[in-house]
Amino acid sequence: MTEMQNNQQQLPPMGESSPQQPQAGNTMNATPHKKNNQVALWVGAAVLVVFCMIAGFGGAGLYTLLFRPGAMTQHQKVAGDGNAIVTPGEEDVASIVEKVAPSVVSIVTKSQAQPYSGALELEGAGTGMIVSQDGYVLTNKHVVDGASMVGVVLTNGTSYNNVKVLGVDPLNDVAFLKIEGATNLPAVEMGDSSTIRVGQKVVAIGNSLGQYQNTVTSGIISGVGRPVAAQAENGVETLTDLIQTDAAINPGNSGGPLLNVKGQVIGINTAIAQDAQGIGFAIPINATKGILKGVLHDGTVKRAYLGVNFIAITPDVAVHYSLPVKTGAYVLASGGRPAVAGGSPAAKAGVQDKDIIVKVGGVDVGDKAGLSSLIAEYAPGDTIQLSILRAGKTIVVTATLALYGS
């Protein structure tokens, strides 16, 4: 702490001087005295004019301040209350929260455990987002795994216990719920996760720690295309193409939205790095759009299927396999699995072992979206074009996606 000292300089006392009397016969001193008096007179007049102007303005301002109704109150509010000052950044976040918060819900679950002492009922909590006015909800698969009862609580306190788990994505940490009989619910607006940028500002909303409903945190996108091994109920689940953010994500935030500055959902908050600070992960929202299309159409969960075994190309992978590109999907047999599944859409389209898929529907296979995420944007039955690099040449093939698991 720095102390400010008040060092006042003491000026030396001013001596008194007696006016010199002009000596007889000395007429040279008379004229300068006369000019000085005239200058002093003009200076005094100017000072008087300025003083009157200041007094006039000051008086008017004082009158306005004292006698105009509410003037003193407004002045004190603006000058004294720092909370009344709203920065552009604060205004952006507040607008996002006002727009999206009613669409973010808390999910409560109950499940049965069988410890040595007997049956035990466990309670869990997470977050979800309303994706349609008639009650469809998007959340994480691990939020509802093993639950015998699922409930939904809206921001305004309205609770629903008649909630059905429609199904889960077999390849991603995503689940779809339905609030039976719901109408006129506020739904989120979907964004586009394929155009996100590192450094872009984002906001996360969620039921932190299962008890702080609609907790708001903000930060930036600090990375894209991240692979994460997440702990799941039946072991470790590997997730790919995740968005990395430094917006605080805590237990209970799972399933909540990651939002851009327009309030559009660009990701689903899903995991945190346990041994780090400011590292959270979200599933790109585009990876849910293919299944969501079927859910909103007829309430069924259906994932599209291409039928290739591949390795995501990174600079290291490119060097190891002597590949001519640094991004894409390298179709390759491994782990006893063929490069292309027999009878699959990929096989019918003519995809071969050691092909490099560089585009899906004109979108690059790369850091922002890997092959699995790009395929997940489509529904079973959709027809897509694949740009393939084979033997130094680029070819384009057409594939009609099938239903996963069929």
DRENDO-1510 file (C-alpha; in Angstrom, 1 decimal, always signed):
<recs>
REC; n; res; u; v; w
REC; 1; MET; +0.0; +0.0; +0.0 .
REC; 2; THR; +1.4; +3.4; -1.0 .
REC; 3; GLU; +0.8; +6.3; +1.3 .
REC; 4; MET; +0.3; +9.7; -0.2 .
REC; 5; GLN; +2.0; +12.4; +1.7 .
REC; 6; ASN; +0.7; +16.0; +1.6 .
REC; 7; ASN; +3.9; +18.0; +1.2 .
REC; 8; GLN; +2.9; +21.6; +1.3 .
REC; 9; GLN; +5.6; +23.9; +0.2 .
REC; 10; GLN; +5.9; +26.9; +2.6 .
REC; 11; LEU; +6.6; +30.0; +0.6 .
REC; 12; PRO; +9.0; +32.5; +2.1 .
REC; 13; PRO; +7.2; +35.6; +3.7 .
REC; 14; MET; +6.7; +38.4; +1.2 .
REC; 15; GLY; +8.4; +41.6; +2.4 .
REC; 16; GLU; +6.5; +44.8; +2.4 .
REC; 17; SER; +7.8; +47.5; +0.0 .
REC; 18; SER; +7.1; +51.1; +0.2 .
REC; 19; PRO; +6.2; +52.8; -3.0 .
REC; 20; GLN; +9.0; +54.9; -4.2 .
REC; 21; GLN; +8.2; +58.6; -4.4 .
REC; 22; PRO; +9.3; +60.3; -7.6 .
REC; 23; GLN; +12.1; +62.7; -7.1 .
REC; 24; ALA; +11.7; +66.2; -8.1 .
REC; 25; GLY; +12.7; +66.8; -11.7 .
REC; 26; ASN; +12.6; +63.1; -12.5 .
REC; 27; THR; +9.8; +63.0; -15.1 .
REC; 28; MET; +10.8; +59.7; -16.8 .
REC; 29; ASN; +9.0; +57.6; -14.2 .
REC; 30; ALA; +5.6; +59.2; -14.6 .
REC; 31; THR; +4.7; +57.7; -18.0 .
REC; 32; PRO; +5.3; +54.0; -17.2 .
REC; 33; HIS; +3.2; +54.2; -14.1 .
REC; 34; LYS; +0.3; +55.6; -16.1 .
REC; 35; LYS; +0.5; +52.8; -18.7 .
REC; 36; ASN; +0.6; +50.1; -15.9 .
REC; 37; ASN; -2.6; +51.6; -14.4 .
REC; 38; GLN; -4.3; +51.3; -17.8 .
REC; 39; VAL; -3.2; +47.7; -18.3 .
REC; 40; ALA; -4.4; +46.8; -14.8 .
REC; 41; LEU; -7.8; +48.4; -15.5 .
REC; 42; TRP; -8.3; +46.4; -18.7 .
REC; 43; VAL; -7.2; +43.2; -17.1 .
REC; 44; GLY; -9.5; +43.8; -14.2 .
REC; 45; ALA; -12.4; +44.4; -16.5 .
REC; 46; ALA; -11.7; +41.2; -18.4 .
REC; 47; VAL; -11.6; +39.2; -15.2 .
REC; 48; LEU; -14.9; +40.7; -14.1 .
REC; 49; VAL; -16.5; +39.7; -17.4 .
REC; 50; VAL; -15.2; +36.1; -17.2 .
REC; 51; PHE; -16.3; +35.9; -13.5 .
REC; 52; CYS; -19.8; +37.0; -14.4 .
REC; 53; MET; -20.1; +34.4; -17.2 .
REC; 54; ILE; -18.9; +31.6; -14.9 .
REC; 55; ALA; -21.3; +32.8; -12.2 .
REC; 56; GLY; -24.2; +32.9; -14.7 .
REC; 57; PHE; -23.6; +29.3; -15.9 .
REC; 58; GLY; -22.9; +28.1; -12.4 .
REC; 59; GLY; -26.0; +29.7; -11.1 .
REC; 60; ALA; -28.1; +28.1; -13.8 .
REC; 61; GLY; -26.6; +24.7; -13.2 .
REC; 62; LEU; -27.1; +25.1; -9.5 .
REC; 63; TYR; -30.7; +26.1; -10.0 .
REC; 64; THR; -31.3; +23.1; -12.2 .
REC; 65; LEU; -29.6; +20.7; -9.8 .
REC; 66; LEU; -31.5; +22.0; -6.8 .
REC; 67; PHE; -35.0; +22.8; -8.2 .
REC; 68; ARG; -35.5; +20.5; -11.2 .
REC; 69; PRO; -37.6; +17.5; -10.0 .
REC; 70; GLY; -35.5; +14.4; -9.7 .
REC; 71; ALA; -32.3; +16.1; -10.7 .
REC; 72; MET; -30.4; +15.4; -7.5 .
REC; 73; THR; -31.5; +11.8; -7.4 .
REC; 74; GLN; -30.4; +11.2; -11.0 .
REC; 75; HIS; -27.1; +12.9; -10.4 .
REC; 76; GLN; -26.4; +10.9; -7.3 .
REC; 77; LYS; -27.4; +7.6; -9.0 .
REC; 78; VAL; -25.1; +8.0; -12.0 .
REC; 79; ALA; -22.2; +9.5; -10.2 .
REC; 80; GLY; -22.3; +7.4; -7.1 .
REC; 81; ASP; -23.5; +3.9; -8.1 .
REC; 82; GLY; -20.9; +2.0; -10.1 .
REC; 83; ASN; -23.4; -0.9; -10.6 .
REC; 84; ALA; -25.4; +1.4; -12.9 .
REC; 85; ILE; -22.5; +1.5; -15.4 .
REC; 86; VAL; -23.1; -1.3; -18.0 .
REC; 87; THR; -20.1; -2.1; -20.3 .
REC; 88; PRO; -20.8; -3.5; -23.8 .
REC; 89; GLY; -19.4; -6.9; -22.7 .
REC; 90; GLU; -21.8; -7.1; -19.7 .
REC; 91; GLU; -24.7; -6.1; -21.9 .
REC; 92; ASP; -23.8; -8.9; -24.3 .
REC; 93; VAL; -23.8; -11.6; -21.6 .
REC; 94; ALA; -26.9; -10.2; -20.0 .
REC; 95; SER; -28.8; -10.3; -23.3 .
REC; 96; ILE; -27.7; -13.9; -23.9 .
REC; 97; VAL; -28.9; -15.0; -20.5 .
REC; 98; GLU; -32.2; -13.2; -20.8 .
REC; 99; LYS; -32.8; -14.9; -24.1 .
REC; 100; VAL; -31.6; -18.4; -23.4 .
REC; 101; ALA; -32.1; -19.0; -19.6 .
REC; 102; PRO; -35.8; -19.9; -19.9 .
REC; 103; SER; -34.9; -22.7; -22.3 .
REC; 104; VAL; -32.3; -24.3; -20.0 .
REC; 105; VAL; -33.6; -26.9; -17.6 .
REC; 106; SER; -32.4; -28.8; -14.6 .
REC; 107; ILE; -32.6; -32.6; -14.9 .
REC; 108; VAL; -33.0; -34.6; -11.7 .
REC; 109; THR; -32.7; -38.4; -11.7 .
REC; 110; LYS; -33.1; -41.3; -9.3 .
REC; 111; SER; -31.4; -44.7; -9.7 .
REC; 112; GLN; -31.1; -47.9; -7.7 .
REC; 113; ALA; -27.9; -49.2; -6.3 .
REC; 114; GLN; -27.3; -52.6; -4.7 .
REC; 115; PRO; -24.6; -52.2; -2.0 .
REC; 116; TYR; -23.8; -55.0; +0.5 .
REC; 117; SER; -26.3; -53.5; +3.0 .
REC; 118; GLY; -29.3; -53.6; +0.6 .
REC; 119; ALA; -31.0; -51.5; -2.0 .
REC; 120; LEU; -30.1; -47.8; -2.1 .
REC; 121; GLU; -31.7; -45.0; -4.0 .
REC; 122; LEU; -29.3; -42.5; -5.5 .
REC; 123; GLU; -30.1; -39.0; -6.8 .
REC; 124; GLY; -28.4; -37.2; -9.6 .
REC; 125; ALA; -28.6; -33.9; -11.3 .
REC; 126; GLY; -27.6; -32.4; -14.6 .
REC; 127; THR; -28.7; -29.9; -17.2 .
REC; 128; GLY; -30.6; -30.0; -20.5 .
REC; 129; MET; -32.0; -27.6; -23.1 .
REC; 130; ILE; -35.4; -27.5; -24.6 .
REC; 131; VAL; -35.2; -28.0; -28.4 .
REC; 132; SER; -38.9; -27.8; -29.3 .
REC; 133; GLN; -42.0; -26.1; -27.9 .
REC; 134; ASP; -43.7; -29.5; -27.4 .
REC; 135; GLY; -41.1; -30.6; -24.9 .
REC; 136; TYR; -38.2; -32.4; -26.5 .
REC; 137; VAL; -35.0; -32.0; -24.5 .
REC; 138; LEU; -31.4; -32.5; -25.4 .
REC; 139; THR; -28.8; -33.5; -22.7 .
REC; 140; ASN; -25.8; -35.8; -22.1 .
REC; 141; LYS; -26.1; -39.5; -22.1 .
REC; 142; HIS; -24.2; -39.9; -18.9 .
REC; 143; VAL; -26.8; -37.6; -17.1 .
REC; 144; VAL; -29.6; -40.2; -17.5 .
REC; 145; ASP; -27.6; -43.4; -17.7 .
REC; 146; GLY; -29.1; -46.1; -15.4 .
REC; 147; ALA; -31.9; -43.7; -14.2 .
REC; 148; SER; -35.1; -45.3; -13.0 .
REC; 149; MET; -36.8; -41.8; -12.9 .
REC; 150; VAL; -36.1; -38.6; -14.8 .
REC; 151; GLY; -37.6; -35.2; -13.9 .
REC; 152; VAL; -37.2; -31.8; -15.5 .
REC; 153; VAL; -37.4; -28.5; -13.7 .
REC; 154; LEU; -37.9; -25.2; -15.6 .
REC; 155; THR; -36.3; -21.9; -14.7 .
REC; 156; ASN; -39.6; -20.6; -13.4 .
REC; 157; GLY; -39.8; -23.6; -11.0 .
REC; 158; THR; -42.3; -25.7; -12.9 .
REC; 159; SER; -41.5; -29.4; -12.4 .
REC; 160; TYR; -42.3; -32.3; -14.8 .
REC; 161; ASN; -42.0; -35.9; -13.6 .
REC; 162; ASN; -43.6; -37.5; -16.7 .
REC; 163; VAL; -40.4; -37.4; -18.7 .
REC; 164; LYS; -39.4; -40.2; -21.1 .
REC; 165; VAL; -35.9; -41.1; -22.3 .
REC; 166; LEU; -36.4; -41.5; -26.0 .
REC; 167; GLY; -32.9; -42.9; -26.6 .
REC; 168; VAL; -29.2; -42.1; -26.8 .
REC; 169; ASP; -26.6; -41.6; -29.5 .
REC; 170; PRO; -24.7; -44.9; -29.7 .
REC; 171; LEU; -21.4; -43.1; -30.6 .
REC; 172; ASN; -21.6; -39.9; -28.6 .
REC; 173; ASP; -22.5; -38.6; -25.2 .
REC; 174; VAL; -25.9; -37.4; -26.2 .
REC; 175; ALA; -29.5; -38.3; -25.0 .
REC; 176; PHE; -32.9; -37.2; -26.1 .
REC; 177; LEU; -35.9; -36.7; -23.7 .
REC; 178; LYS; -39.6; -35.9; -24.0 .
REC; 179; ILE; -41.7; -34.0; -21.5 .
REC; 180; GLU; -45.1; -35.7; -22.1 .
REC; 181; GLY; -48.0; -33.3; -22.7 .
REC; 182; ALA; -45.9; -30.1; -22.7 .
REC; 183; THR; -46.8; -27.2; -24.9 .
REC; 184; ASN; -45.6; -23.7; -25.6 .
REC; 185; LEU; -42.2; -24.2; -24.0 .
REC; 186; PRO; -39.3; -21.8; -25.0 .
REC; 187; ALA; -36.8; -23.5; -27.3 .
REC; 188; VAL; -33.2; -22.7; -27.9 .
REC; 189; GLU; -31.9; -21.5; -31.2 .
REC; 190; MET; -29.4; -23.8; -32.9 .
REC; 191; GLY; -26.1; -22.4; -34.2 .
REC; 192; ASP; -23.5; -23.7; -36.5 .
REC; 193; SER; -20.4; -25.3; -34.9 .
REC; 194; SER; -18.6; -25.7; -38.2 .
REC; 195; THR; -17.8; -22.0; -38.3 .
REC; 196; ILE; -16.5; -21.5; -34.7 .
REC; 197; ARG; -13.2; -19.7; -34.1 .
REC; 198; VAL; -10.5; -20.2; -31.5 .
REC; 199; GLY; -10.6; -17.0; -29.3 .
REC; 200; GLN; -14.4; -16.6; -29.9 .
REC; 201; LYS; -16.3; -15.4; -26.9 .
REC; 202; VAL; -18.8; -18.0; -25.4 .
REC; 203; VAL; -21.2; -18.3; -22.5 .
REC; 204; ALA; -22.1; -21.5; -20.6 .
REC; 205; ILE; -25.3; -22.0; -18.6 .
REC; 206; GLY; -26.0; -24.9; -16.3 .
REC; 207; ASN; -27.2; -26.4; -13.0 .
REC; 208; SER; -23.7; -26.2; -11.4 .
REC; 209; LEU; -23.1; -28.8; -8.7 .
REC; 210; GLY; -26.7; -29.9; -9.0 .
REC; 211; GLN; -27.9; -27.0; -6.8 .
REC; 212; TYR; -27.0; -23.7; -8.4 .
REC; 213; GLN; -29.6; -23.6; -11.2 .
REC; 214; ASN; -28.8; -21.5; -14.3 .
REC; 215; THR; -25.3; -20.6; -13.3 .
REC; 216; VAL; -23.7; -18.4; -15.9 .
REC; 217; THR; -20.1; -18.4; -16.9 .
REC; 218; SER; -18.2; -16.9; -19.8 .
REC; 219; GLY; -14.9; -17.3; -21.6 .
REC; 220; ILE; -13.6; -18.1; -25.0 .
REC; 221; ILE; -13.1; -21.1; -27.3 .
REC; 222; SER; -9.6; -22.2; -26.5 .
REC; 223; GLY; -9.3; -25.1; -28.8 .
REC; 224; VAL; -11.2; -27.3; -31.4 .
REC; 225; GLY; -11.1; -30.9; -32.5 .
REC; 226; ARG; -10.0; -32.2; -29.0 .
REC; 227; PRO; -10.2; -35.9; -28.3 .
REC; 228; VAL; -11.1; -36.8; -24.7 .
REC; 229; ALA; -11.3; -40.1; -22.8 .
REC; 230; ALA; -14.3; -39.6; -20.5 .
REC; 231; GLN; -15.3; -41.8; -17.6 .
REC; 232; ALA; -18.6; -43.5; -18.3 .
REC; 233; GLU; -20.8; -45.9; -16.3 .
REC; 234; ASN; -19.5; -48.9; -18.2 .
REC; 235; GLY; -15.9; -47.8; -18.5 .
REC; 236; VAL; -14.0; -45.2; -20.5 .
REC; 237; GLU; -15.7; -43.5; -23.5 .
REC; 238; THR; -13.6; -41.8; -26.1 .
REC; 239; LEU; -15.1; -38.6; -27.5 .
REC; 240; THR; -13.6; -36.8; -30.5 .
REC; 241; ASP; -13.9; -33.4; -32.2 .
REC; 242; LEU; -14.8; -31.6; -28.9 .
REC; 243; ILE; -14.8; -27.9; -28.4 .
REC; 244; GLN; -12.4; -26.7; -25.6 .
REC; 245; THR; -13.4; -23.7; -23.6 .
REC; 246; ASP; -12.1; -21.8; -20.5 .
REC; 247; ALA; -15.7; -20.9; -19.5 .
REC; 248; ALA; -16.1; -22.6; -16.1 .
REC; 249; ILE; -17.9; -25.9; -16.4 .
REC; 250; ASN; -18.7; -27.7; -13.1 .
REC; 251; PRO; -20.3; -31.0; -12.2 .
REC; 252; GLY; -24.0; -30.6; -12.9 .
REC; 253; ASN; -23.4; -28.4; -16.0 .
REC; 254; SER; -23.4; -31.6; -18.2 .
REC; 255; GLY; -25.9; -31.3; -20.9 .
REC; 256; GLY; -26.2; -27.5; -20.8 .
REC; 257; PRO; -25.6; -25.2; -23.7 .
REC; 258; LEU; -22.4; -23.5; -24.9 .
REC; 259; LEU; -23.6; -20.3; -26.6 .
REC; 260; ASN; -22.2; -17.7; -29.0 .
REC; 261; VAL; -22.7; -14.0; -28.5 .
REC; 262; LYS; -26.0; -14.2; -30.4 .
REC; 263; GLY; -27.3; -16.7; -27.9 .
REC; 264; GLN; -27.2; -19.6; -30.4 .
REC; 265; VAL; -26.2; -23.1; -29.2 .
REC; 266; ILE; -22.9; -24.2; -30.6 .
REC; 267; GLY; -22.1; -27.0; -28.2 .
REC; 268; ILE; -23.3; -29.3; -25.4 .
REC; 269; ASN; -21.2; -29.0; -22.2 .
REC; 270; THR; -20.0; -32.5; -21.4 .
REC; 271; ALA; -16.7; -32.9; -19.6 .
REC; 272; ILE; -14.0; -31.2; -17.5 .
REC; 273; ALA; -10.3; -31.9; -17.1 .
REC; 274; GLN; -9.9; -33.0; -13.5 .
REC; 275; ASP; -6.3; -32.0; -13.0 .
REC; 276; ALA; -6.5; -28.6; -14.7 .
REC; 277; GLN; -8.1; -25.2; -14.3 .
REC; 278; GLY; -10.1; -23.5; -17.0 .
REC; 279; ILE; -10.3; -26.5; -19.3 .
REC; 280; GLY; -13.8; -27.8; -20.2 .
REC; 281; PHE; -15.2; -29.6; -23.2 .
REC; 282; ALA; -18.4; -29.4; -25.3 .
REC; 283; ILE; -19.8; -31.6; -28.0 .
REC; 284; PRO; -20.3; -29.6; -31.3 .
REC; 285; ILE; -24.0; -29.0; -31.8 .
REC; 286; ASN; -23.8; -30.0; -35.4 .
REC; 287; ALA; -22.9; -33.6; -34.3 .
REC; 288; THR; -26.5; -33.9; -32.9 .
REC; 289; LYS; -28.4; -32.4; -35.8 .
REC; 290; GLY; -28.9; -35.6; -37.9 .
REC; 291; ILE; -30.4; -37.6; -35.0 .
REC; 292; LEU; -32.4; -34.5; -33.8 .
REC; 293; LYS; -34.0; -34.3; -37.2 .
REC; 294; GLY; -35.6; -37.7; -36.7 .
REC; 295; VAL; -36.4; -37.1; -33.0 .
REC; 296; LEU; -38.4; -33.9; -33.9 .
REC; 297; HIS; -40.1; -35.7; -36.8 .
REC; 298; ASP; -41.3; -38.9; -35.2 .
REC; 299; GLY; -39.7; -39.1; -31.7 .
REC; 300; THR; -37.3; -41.8; -32.7 .
REC; 301; VAL; -33.5; -41.8; -32.2 .
REC; 302; LYS; -31.7; -42.8; -35.5 .
REC; 303; ARG; -28.1; -42.3; -36.3 .
REC; 304; ALA; -26.7; -42.3; -39.8 .
REC; 305; TYR; -24.0; -44.8; -40.8 .
REC; 306; LEU; -21.3; -44.8; -43.5 .
REC; 307; GLY; -19.3; -47.9; -42.7 .
REC; 308; VAL; -15.6; -47.1; -42.7 .
REC; 309; ASN; -12.8; -47.7; -40.3 .
REC; 310; PHE; -10.5; -44.7; -40.3 .
REC; 311; ILE; -7.8; -42.8; -38.5 .
REC; 312; ALA; -8.1; -39.0; -38.1 .
REC; 313; ILE; -5.1; -37.5; -39.8 .
REC; 314; THR; -2.9; -35.2; -37.8 .
REC; 315; PRO; +0.6; -33.9; -38.7 .
REC; 316; ASP; +2.1; -36.8; -36.8 .
REC; 317; VAL; -0.2; -39.4; -38.5 .
REC; 318; ALA; +0.7; -37.8; -41.9 .
REC; 319; VAL; +4.4; -38.3; -41.2 .
REC; 320; HIS; +4.0; -41.8; -39.9 .
REC; 321; TYR; +2.0; -43.0; -42.9 .
REC; 322; SER; +3.7; -40.7; -45.4 .
REC; 323; LEU; +0.5; -39.1; -46.4 .
REC; 324; PRO; +0.3; -36.1; -48.7 .
REC; 325; VAL; -2.2; -34.1; -46.5 .
REC; 326; LYS; -2.2; -33.1; -42.8 .
REC; 327; THR; -6.0; -33.3; -42.3 .
REC; 328; GLY; -8.7; -35.8; -43.3 .
REC; 329; ALA; -9.8; -39.3; -42.5 .
REC; 330; TYR; -7.4; -42.2; -43.5 .
REC; 331; VAL; -9.5; -45.3; -44.3 .
REC; 332; LEU; -7.5; -48.2; -42.9 .
REC; 333; ALA; -8.1; -51.7; -41.6 .
REC; 334; SER; -7.1; -52.1; -38.0 .
REC; 335; GLY; -7.9; -54.1; -34.9 .
REC; 336; GLY; -9.4; -56.9; -36.9 .
REC; 337; ARG; -11.8; -54.6; -38.5 .
REC; 338; PRO; -11.9; -54.1; -42.3 .
REC; 339; ALA; -11.3; -50.7; -43.8 .
REC; 340; VAL; -14.7; -50.7; -45.4 .
REC; 341; ALA; -17.6; -52.8; -44.0 .
REC; 342; GLY; -19.2; -55.2; -46.5 .
REC; 343; GLY; -22.5; -54.0; -47.9 .
REC; 344; SER; -22.2; -50.6; -46.2 .
REC; 345; PRO; -23.0; -47.3; -47.9 .
REC; 346; ALA; -19.2; -46.7; -48.2 .
REC; 347; ALA; -18.7; -50.1; -50.0 .
REC; 348; LYS; -21.6; -49.4; -52.3 .
REC; 349; ALA; -20.1; -45.9; -53.1 .
REC; 350; GLY; -16.8; -47.5; -54.0 .
REC; 351; VAL; -14.7; -46.3; -51.0 .
REC; 352; GLN; -11.5; -48.3; -50.8 .
REC; 353; ASP; -8.8; -49.2; -48.2 .
REC; 354; LYS; -6.1; -46.4; -47.9 .
REC; 355; ASP; -8.5; -43.8; -49.4 .
REC; 356; ILE; -8.3; -40.4; -47.7 .
REC; 357; ILE; -11.7; -38.7; -47.3 .
REC; 358; VAL; -11.0; -35.0; -47.4 .
REC; 359; LYS; -14.6; -33.6; -47.7 .
REC; 360; VAL; -18.1; -34.5; -46.7 .
REC; 361; GLY; -20.8; -32.6; -48.6 .
REC; 362; GLY; -18.2; -30.0; -49.5 .
REC; 363; VAL; -17.1; -29.4; -45.9 .
REC; 364; ASP; -13.4; -30.1; -45.1 .
REC; 365; VAL; -12.7; -33.1; -42.8 .
REC; 366; GLY; -10.3; -31.4; -40.3 .
REC; 367; ASP; -9.8; -29.9; -36.9 .
REC; 368; LYS; -13.3; -28.3; -36.5 .
REC; 369; ALA; -15.2; -31.4; -37.6 .
REC; 370; GLY; -13.9; -35.0; -38.1 .
REC; 371; LEU; -15.6; -37.6; -40.3 .
REC; 372; SER; -17.8; -39.0; -37.5 .
REC; 373; SER; -19.1; -35.5; -36.6 .
REC; 374; LEU; -19.8; -34.6; -40.2 .
REC; 375; ILE; -21.7; -37.8; -40.9 .
REC; 376; ALA; -23.7; -37.2; -37.7 .
REC; 377; GLU; -25.1; -34.0; -39.3 .
REC; 378; TYR; -27.1; -36.2; -41.6 .
REC; 379; ALA; -30.0; -38.6; -41.1 .
REC; 380; PRO; -30.3; -42.2; -42.4 .
REC; 381; GLY; -31.4; -42.1; -46.0 .
REC; 382; ASP; -29.7; -38.8; -46.8 .
REC; 383; THR; -27.4; -38.8; -49.8 .
REC; 384; ILE; -24.0; -37.2; -49.5 .
REC; 385; GLN; -20.9; -36.6; -51.6 .
REC; 386; LEU; -17.5; -37.7; -50.5 .
REC; 387; SER; -14.3; -36.1; -51.8 .
REC; 388; ILE; -11.6; -38.7; -51.8 .
REC; 389; LEU; -7.8; -38.5; -52.4 .
REC; 390; ARG; -6.7; -41.7; -54.0 .
REC; 391; ALA; -3.2; -42.3; -55.6 .
REC; 392; GLY; -2.6; -38.5; -55.9 .
REC; 393; LYS; -5.9; -37.8; -57.6 .
REC; 394; THR; -9.2; -36.4; -56.1 .
REC; 395; ILE; -12.4; -38.2; -56.9 .
REC; 396; VAL; -16.0; -37.6; -55.8 .
REC; 397; VAL; -18.3; -40.4; -54.9 .
REC; 398; THR; -22.0; -40.5; -53.8 .
REC; 399; ALA; -23.2; -42.4; -50.8 .
REC; 400; THR; -26.7; -43.0; -49.3 .
REC; 401; LEU; -26.4; -43.2; -45.6 .
REC; 402; ALA; -27.9; -46.2; -43.7 .
REC; 403; LEU; -29.3; -46.6; -40.2 .
REC; 404; TYR; -26.7; -47.4; -37.6 .
REC; 405; GLY; -27.0; -50.9; -36.2 .
REC; 406; SER; -29.2; -52.2; -39.0 .
</recs>
